Amino acid sequence: MSMVKLAVKRPVTIAMLTLAVLLFGMVSLGRIPVTLLPDLAYPTLTVRTDYPGGAPGEVEQLVSKPIEENLGTVKGLRRIESISRAGQSDVLLEFSWGSDMDMASLDVREKLDLVELPLDIEKPILLRFNPAEEPVYRLALGFNTDQAPSVTQLKRLRTYAEEDLKRQLESIEGVASVRLGGGLEDEIQVLVNERQAASLQIPMTLISQRLREENINLSGGRIEANRAEFLVRTLNQFENLDDIRSIYLTTRNNRPVLLKDIATVENSYKERDSISRVAGMEAVEVSLYKEGDANTVQVSKAIQSALRQLNDAKLIPSDYQVKPIYDQAVFISAAIAEVRDAAIMGGLLAMVIIYLFLQRVWPTIIISLAIPISIIATFNLLYGYQVSLNMMSLGGIALAVGMLVDNAIVVLENIARHQQDQTSEVAAERGTQEVAGAITASTLTTMAVFFPLVFVEGIAGQLFRDQALTVTFALAASLLVALTLIPMLSSRKKSTDNANNAAPLPYASGWRFWLKTPLYLVFRWLPLAIMTAVIAVWRLLAWLFFFVTKPVLALFNRGYNVCERAYQGLLQRSLRRAGLTLSVILLSSAACYALLPQLPVALLPNMAQGEFYVEVELQPGATIHETDQVLDQLGQVIADNPALNSAVNRYYTIAGTGSLLNAAPGQSGNQWGRLNVVMNSGADVTPVHQALRERVQRIPGVMAKFGSPELFSFASPIVIELTGYDLALLQQAAEQTAEQLGANERFTDIRVNMTDGQPELAVYFDQAKLSQYGLTSAEVSELLATKIGGRVASQFSLADRKIDILVRSQAVDRDSLRDLQQVIINPGAAREVPLQAVARVVPVIGPSEITRVDQQRTALVEANIAFGDLGAGVAEAERLLAQTQLPLTINGRIAGQNEDMQRSFTSLQFALLLAVFLVYLVMASQFESFVHPLFILFSVPLAGAGSILGLYLMGTELSIIVFIGLIMLAGIVVNNAIVLVDRINQLRSEGLDRFAAVAQAAQQRLRPILMTMLTTVLGLLPLAIGLGEGAEIRAPMAISVIAGLLFSTLLTLLFIPCLYVLIDRKQIAPTTEDAA
């Protein structure tokens, strides 16, 4: 028994299966995680190695180069880049998309084990980049007052954040970690007076040793006495600062020397690595990171609930306030809500089109049921394939919502034609089976175009996997609905008389009569009465709805009849002049393709998230307080301007790395900072940008970069790579190239990675003189590190907190070059020796960092594009680079987003050709012909021409989003041609001649073709309008599909019939006509 026959004969079975699918679909929906984007497995690894005290040149030679040489043979490695800066090496490994990153990580770890590094260099660590490792929620913990907080207040604030707030937040389900930035961290500092310590011959090492020895609790064993066992413990940990000050160090001149005799002990704070401010006021930034598989929206709600509970329980001190400054779930919820609303609106518009064409309520409802049932069934498959609900998967549902009724329309339209002279069951079965092959082929062609996406390299393949799976699942579900549920519901149409006939009352007498009669009435007549009442109410409502919409239907009928007559006349004239018609259509398409070079080109559209940032970088050597002052000046630009302040919702600044979990190579050091600006909904960002740019330009020595939070990890739009060996020549070429870009108004935010680095005081030892005093370079270097930078000798216990005890020289002994030269390097010896007696101290300035790309030294010049598209910007940069007179040993090339774009476009072009080939395979199998699928495929270039015209008129960029739309379009536009050609072949097999079959098939299939086209177009229309969050990603695809489908359908109604007539004249012999 075929599927269609089973559906007609076993309606209850089909109904129960449908209910089961709906039930499990709703259960699956509740368990599918909600995220902003699919899980993007970026094929990158970073090897980070710390080399304390190492200059960029030393880090390059001793760390970066050996690691590069060992990792260069890792399988699948496409690019290797290293960044060597003071004290740290980052080696970035970029693999081919699709690489198994788990295996790549194991391979890299094996290679790292073979790298031989100097003993004083720390072990390399391997980092995996993951865009999900951005905080999902940011809080600012500050004070309720407008007064600047004191040092004590900032220390208390940081302590509360670490000891109380952080622990409360880390216990929230779905929160993986909590990072803090800003405020002041407690530290006990022992500041040694160099002169007094030298006069008493007390070395710094002795002080650290005595601190460790005195600050200790130990177990002394057990004692049994008086029938009891006692544990002996020596409790000697420091309880207050006086305990530290009173430590005995040694004896001099028969007098005990205590720590307070040569040092000052004070409760201070650690050197700051970040300063956070909200609206100009210092605060502690609290960043919350979610677990890898956690639902972002649910985690955000849990955080908000926890904060409300803390406030209600008064666990947050009254003089503190906790403000949310960033919530990723807001954008996610808004973007997903927009996609959901677009899908609902598209479905409603599709139902309107169906009703206008069918003009009957019940058939409209039957067809419209395909939308919710197919979508809910799709949730089962999404859950099974571990696809999250994100912008792309929900976008796939919104894209498919108009196509889900296509199969049902074709089936129901054919059933209605058979019902004119057949019973409902026979019409449902025969009508469905007649078009089953055609709709299966059309569905398979649409599904087949998504298979080539597995061959797409770059982010496009990763990004659109979820969308491809969603559309495929939904279309497969709609096909099953069209082949089972639609004929089952259509076969239920019975005559009123037959429906109301009831079986006669069974004969009975006596007590059996009185027993059976009530049961018969309850079980036989009551359901019939209820059903009759429901049908009556339904018919009344349907009649009222039809009565209300009757004027609209009459107007639509008049318009459609005019269009139908016009099409029939135009078709007859076109068939008589088929060659001329084809020529006109092809020339029109060629004119559209001529617009292609004028389309702007981009990798991905920019997404407006209502937020932007300004990254600033000061001159090397700048303190974190200087960076904080610059950021504060930028914040004042907003605060002091009422117009800007009204447009800005909030702003906050971070000087230093702060709580960034995965700080990028350029986001480190005291000279780096960021101003984050969150705009009010609908506010124009341009005036704020202009005001901040003008202010930055007036601050000397500050480089700035304007940008928006990135959903994807891409290089800057314009990156010029200059390769060579000589660092001085590289820096000269980079500065020269940057000047060329800066003189061109197309480019802005120009940055050069090779600048003067941190000012250094280089100490060169005289080995001969060191040996005279019995000293070594290692001993003196360690002594200098302790006196200048300090060493943590022990920890002070306060409740369950541990506070570092730092030992270093007092500030007056380490403030200048002269102080460094006068450092005593042999404390405790009979004759004091200053550093200048055995070493030269020379001020030097080295490079800020040394970048190597594919094991060649490289200078990078980066820029943003002020106006125009990426393609035009790259062309202009290439022209400027060609005009720049670079040194002979320096080579330059354009990199950046252009490389990613070219790679993605090339693979997408291949995917498009492969999709067209797969469509041909499906159609050739369906028609058992090599010829008919070929002229059906002519609708694909027609659709491409329409897409280009639509993109040109709408001013939409040509991006990978548009390319995906074109690939999907290749599977959609052939569906109408398949239905048309399939009907032509059926009529010819019935004996009609070529021209009559073409004309009659075109007339019969005009209505379903227009219905399917309009339902798809109107289903996509809410996406194409491009309103709401994330519209920049959704709209280009919808525009390309709508324009291509409209253009292709209108021309296909003439092009395919004319082409069929011309080609069929030579290819098919009239054997079917004779047989008929």
Secondary structure, DSSP 8 states (H G I E B T S, - for coil): --HHHHHHH-HHHHHHHHHHHHHHHHHHHHHS-B-SS------EEEEEEE-TT--HHHHIIIIIHHHHHHHTT-TTEEEEEEEEETTEEEEEEEE-TT--HHHHHHHHHHHHHT----TTS---EEEE--TT-S-SEEEEEEESSSS---HHHHHHHHHHIIIIIHHHHHTSTTEEEEEEESS--EEEEEEE-HHHHHHTT--HHHHHHHHHHHS-EEEEEEEEETTEEEEEEEE----SHHHHHT-EEEEETTEEEEHHHHEEEEEEE---SEEEEETTEEEEEEEEEE-TTS-HHHHHHHHHHHHHHHHHTT-S-TTEEEEEEEEHHHHHHHHHHHHHHHHHHHHHHHHHHHHHHH--HHHHHHHHTHHHHHHHHHHHHHHHTT--B-HHHHHHHHHHTTTTTHHHHHHHHHHHHHTTTS-HHHHHHHHHHHHHHHHHHHHHHHHHTTGGGGG--SHHHHHTHHHHHHHHHHHHHHHHHHHTHHHHHHTT---HHHHH---------THHHHHHHHHHIIIIIHHHHHHHHHHHHHHHHHHHHHHHHHHHHHHHHHHHHHHHHHHHHHHHHHHHTHHHHHHHHHHHHHHHHTTGGGS-B-SS-----SEEEEEEE--TT--HHHHHHHHHHHHHHHHT-HHHHHHEEEEEEEEESTT-TT--TTS-STTEEEEEEEE-TT--SHHHHHHHHHHHHTSTT-EEEEE---SS----SEEEEEE-S-HHHHHHHHHHHHHHHHTSTTEEEEEES--EEEEEEEEEE-HHHHHHTT--HHHHHHHHIIIII-EEEEEEEETTEEEEEEEEE-GGGSSSHHHHHT-BSSTTSSS--BGGGTEEEEEEEEESEEEEETTEEEEEEEEEESSS-HHHHHHHHHHHHHHS---TT-EEEEETHHHHHHHHHHHHHHHHHHHHHHHHHHHHHHHT-SSHHHHHTTHHHHHHHHHHHHHHHHT--B-HHHHHHHHHHHHHHHHHHHHHHHHHHHHHHTT--HHHHHHHHHHHHHHHHHHHHHHHHHHHHHHHHT-STTHHHHHHHHHHHHHHHHHHHHHHHHHHHHHHHHHHHHH--THHHHH-
